[in-house]
Amino acid sequence: MLKVHTPPDIFKPIGPYAQAIEATSVERLLFISGTMGLEPDGRLAGDFEAQATRVWSNIDATLKAAGMERTNLAKLTIWLADREDWRLGAEIRQRYLGDHKVAMSVVQAGLVDSSWLIEVDAIAVA
């Protein structure tokens, strides 16, 4: 079970995420490596929106393979090649997560392949 913590003596979250997530009863941990917008055949999805959408589809498939679902996600680190994509990335992430809150970091970084526009790694608990 995941429990959201928002300490009263620090700033409130500036978006739809949690300041902290506590896994109160953990039997399993799943660490998902950095996931890019690659299609199952290895081709790279097109623009940022296509890559971001594919990233979440890839994470869904990984969770499913482990017998988990989106609500098992506890922590995300999102790497963006271009900071200008953060707003669209947040909209796509919210469509994916809905009301589910996670602990999260968003970082602008040079990704290993310059054609990759987004990479996400995750931790899920069950």
KASUL-V16932 format. One record per run of one state. SS is the DSSP state (a for helix, b for strand, c for the rest). FROM is the first residue (numbers start at 1). TO is the last residue. If there is no record, write none. Layout:
# KASUL-V16932
ss=SS from=FROM to=TO
ss=SS from=FROM to=TO
This chain:
# KASUL-V16932
ss=c from=1 to=1
ss=b from=2 to=5
ss=c from=6 to=19
ss=b from=20 to=23
ss=c from=24 to=28
ss=b from=29 to=35
ss=c from=36 to=37
ss=b from=38 to=38
ss=c from=39 to=43
ss=b from=44 to=44
ss=c from=45 to=47
ss=a from=48 to=65
ss=c from=66 to=69
ss=a from=70 to=72
ss=b from=73 to=80
ss=c from=81 to=82
ss=a from=83 to=97
ss=c from=98 to=102
ss=b from=103 to=108
ss=c from=109 to=117
ss=b from=118 to=125
ss=c from=126 to=126
